[in-house]
Amino acid sequence: MNKQFKKADVVIIGGGVFGCAIAYYYTRNNPGQKIIVLDRNELCNAATSHAAALVTKIRAKKSFIPLSLETYQVVAEMEKILGESMDMKFCGVIHLAASEARLAELKELMAIAEEFNQAAHYISPEEAHQMSPWLKTDEALSIGYMPDEAYCDPYLLGTFFSRCAKLQGAEFIQGLEATNLIMEGNDVLGVHTKEGDIIAGTTIVASGAWAPKFAREAGVSLPMAPTRSQYWITEKNAIFPVNSPIVLLPDAQAYARPEGGSLLFGIRERNSLSVSADVIPSDVNDFSFSPDKGVQDLSEVIDRLARFFPKVYDIGMKYYVAGFSGYTPDNNLSMGIAPGVNHLLMATGCVGAGISVSGGVGLAFAELAAGKENPYDFSAFDLQRFGEVDPFSPEWLERCARARSTKVSG
Ligand SMILES: Cc1cc2nc3c(=O)[nH]c(=O)nc-3n(C[C@H](O)[C@H](O)[C@H](O)COP(=O)(O)OP(=O)(O)OC[C@H]3O[C@@H](n4cnc5c(N)ncnc54)[C@H](O)[C@@H]3O)c2cc1C
């Protein structure tokens, strides 16, 4: 061991939305216990601040839903603590089905909404077009509307968690890298940093795209791959009303939401990009996601989108945003207690849904770190469900990239 820098009950590697959320719940539920969150950059600098930030509640993967419901609950809780609004945009979701397969999925989704007591009803193509004037609805077989869905500013969400956690006693250290885990046999004892060792009863890896490297040190093969997510923001136009709903177009494998008078949209590219965690620079903004700002990717699939958004050919694109999310072959989260080692938790593998599920993930890991039971069923997210995998191998990266490009929604 090196010189001791600090000691805590819990140390978290990574101050993105997961790390900040865990710190919030841990300090709320365990007053007097010490937790340290370490980020080598500024808080929420990586995936979190780049997210489109749909806070989707109603989705086909039912195991995500209680986690997202908790996010809505905790936002209201933190707004009370801080006496400030987070300005969540409760604009609702339009879900348009234009094929028999997607129609069956929409029916299932409406039933799921009912099961979870969430408002949802069908609307006419005219109503949908009135709410979202850019949307061409003549191919719609059916359109569902979920009025209570929202999107948010993801950076604000992360910093609401961190500000409340600080008020409750959490310590955040920015600009300091966790270089390695401190291991003694099968026990993880904390992290090494250039300032010295941080010794902790429990270590939580919440380092996003870089998480497979810490897992490897502990002999754990983390089943996820850093995979590019990307979206575009158009120029402003009157056809994109500021308060219009989020639109999900599973037949186009696309989503869109208003962004201050512009339209923000994402579409599954034909060839997704998954890379080894070893090649991602420590500041994700130094990574070249696309030399042409996604123009080639977009041009390969734009016809799919144009079926529902014909003006996409005429409207200028103002911004291109890309970042890494941890994808898995089954599009389920990949997180939980690290197998085969002691005192190590992996808050990882967000499959592009980390903003939505951050509340539940924060609560789950805070409870696990305190030695309590996980209040949620994480069996679908089990770290050993794919058997023995090499998360750095080209075959694995290809499997995860394919899972993203074939995903139709969520
Ligand atoms: C383009 C895009 C669109 C998205 N859209 C949505 C959406 O609409 N809805 C949704 O729910 N989710 C969305 N996501 C996913 C969401 O952004 C992520 O799931 C979420 O931000 C993951 O948070 P995190 O804390 O795990 O990771 P991150 O935010 O990446 O945080 C990891 C942190 O770890 C730090 N770190 C790494 N290594 C070290 C080290 N050695 N020492 C110290 N610190 C370290 C990094 O600096 C970073 O701050 C999107 C993502 C992208 C990229």
PDBQT file of the ligand as one rigid body, heavy atoms in Angstrom, charges set to zero:
ROOT
HETATM    1  C1  LIG A 501     -25.605  10.786 -27.088  1.00  0.00    +0.000 C 
HETATM    2  C2  LIG A 501     -26.238  10.155 -25.879  1.00  0.00    +0.000 A 
HETATM    3  C3  LIG A 501     -27.624  10.212 -25.713  1.00  0.00    +0.000 A 
HETATM    4  C4  LIG A 501     -28.218   9.628 -24.580  1.00  0.00    +0.000 A 
HETATM    5  N1  LIG A 501     -29.571   9.760 -24.384  1.00  0.00    +0.000 NA
HETATM    6  C5  LIG A 501     -30.140   9.254 -23.254  1.00  0.00    +0.000 A 
HETATM    7  C6  LIG A 501     -31.533   9.426 -23.010  1.00  0.00    +0.000 A 
HETATM    8  O1  LIG A 501     -32.260  10.027 -23.802  1.00  0.00    +0.000 OA
HETATM    9  N2  LIG A 501     -32.053   8.907 -21.862  1.00  0.00    +0.000 N 
HETATM   10  C7  LIG A 501     -31.280   8.223 -20.964  1.00  0.00    +0.000 A 
HETATM   11  O2  LIG A 501     -31.809   7.755 -19.965  1.00  0.00    +0.000 OA
HETATM   12  N3  LIG A 501     -29.956   8.056 -21.177  1.00  0.00    +0.000 NA
HETATM   13  C8  LIG A 501     -29.372   8.545 -22.291  1.00  0.00    +0.000 A 
HETATM   14  N4  LIG A 501     -28.037   8.367 -22.522  1.00  0.00    +0.000 N 
HETATM   15  C9  LIG A 501     -27.271   7.522 -21.595  1.00  0.00    +0.000 C 
HETATM   16  C10 LIG A 501     -26.823   8.289 -20.374  1.00  0.00    +0.000 C 
HETATM   17  O3  LIG A 501     -26.150   9.456 -20.745  1.00  0.00    +0.000 OA
HETATM   18  C11 LIG A 501     -25.902   7.379 -19.578  1.00  0.00    +0.000 C 
HETATM   19  O4  LIG A 501     -26.575   6.158 -19.346  1.00  0.00    +0.000 OA
HETATM   20  C12 LIG A 501     -25.528   7.964 -18.225  1.00  0.00    +0.000 C 
HETATM   21  O5  LIG A 501     -25.081   9.281 -18.351  1.00  0.00    +0.000 OA
HETATM   22  C13 LIG A 501     -24.458   7.077 -17.595  1.00  0.00    +0.000 C 
HETATM   23  O6  LIG A 501     -23.978   7.719 -16.448  1.00  0.00    +0.000 OA
HETATM   24  P1  LIG A 501     -22.668   7.178 -15.733  1.00  0.00    +0.000 P 
HETATM   25  O7  LIG A 501     -22.572   7.905 -14.460  1.00  0.00    +0.000 OA
HETATM   26  O8  LIG A 501     -22.695   5.692 -15.721  1.00  0.00    +0.000 OA
HETATM   27  O9  LIG A 501     -21.467   7.528 -16.746  1.00  0.00    +0.000 OA
HETATM   28  P2  LIG A 501     -20.716   8.896 -17.074  1.00  0.00    +0.000 P 
HETATM   29  O10 LIG A 501     -21.626  10.046 -17.091  1.00  0.00    +0.000 OA
HETATM   30  O11 LIG A 501     -19.923   8.639 -18.299  1.00  0.00    +0.000 OA
HETATM   31  O12 LIG A 501     -19.763   9.087 -15.829  1.00  0.00    +0.000 OA
HETATM   32  C14 LIG A 501     -18.598   8.318 -15.625  1.00  0.00    +0.000 C 
HETATM   33  C15 LIG A 501     -17.610   9.218 -14.907  1.00  0.00    +0.000 C 
HETATM   34  O13 LIG A 501     -16.492   8.443 -14.487  1.00  0.00    +0.000 OA
HETATM   35  C16 LIG A 501     -15.357   9.271 -14.536  1.00  0.00    +0.000 C 
HETATM   36  N5  LIG A 501     -14.166   8.404 -14.541  1.00  0.00    +0.000 N 
HETATM   37  C17 LIG A 501     -13.845   7.453 -15.450  1.00  0.00    +0.000 A 
HETATM   38  N6  LIG A 501     -12.693   6.854 -15.116  1.00  0.00    +0.000 NA
HETATM   39  C18 LIG A 501     -12.278   7.433 -13.961  1.00  0.00    +0.000 A 
HETATM   40  C19 LIG A 501     -11.143   7.239 -13.120  1.00  0.00    +0.000 A 
HETATM   41  N7  LIG A 501     -10.191   6.343 -13.408  1.00  0.00    +0.000 N 
HETATM   42  N8  LIG A 501     -11.023   8.009 -12.010  1.00  0.00    +0.000 NA
HETATM   43  C20 LIG A 501     -11.971   8.948 -11.712  1.00  0.00    +0.000 A 
HETATM   44  N9  LIG A 501     -13.050   9.175 -12.486  1.00  0.00    +0.000 NA
HETATM   45  C21 LIG A 501     -13.208   8.424 -13.588  1.00  0.00    +0.000 A 
HETATM   46  C22 LIG A 501     -15.555  10.080 -15.811  1.00  0.00    +0.000 C 
HETATM   47  O14 LIG A 501     -14.794  11.277 -15.803  1.00  0.00    +0.000 OA
HETATM   48  C23 LIG A 501     -17.057  10.328 -15.791  1.00  0.00    +0.000 C 
HETATM   49  O15 LIG A 501     -17.395  11.577 -15.217  1.00  0.00    +0.000 OA
HETATM   50  C24 LIG A 501     -27.410   8.940 -23.628  1.00  0.00    +0.000 A 
HETATM   51  C25 LIG A 501     -26.026   8.883 -23.808  1.00  0.00    +0.000 A 
HETATM   52  C26 LIG A 501     -25.437   9.490 -24.911  1.00  0.00    +0.000 A 
HETATM   53  C27 LIG A 501     -23.950   9.428 -25.046  1.00  0.00    +0.000 C 
ENDROOT
TORSDOF 0
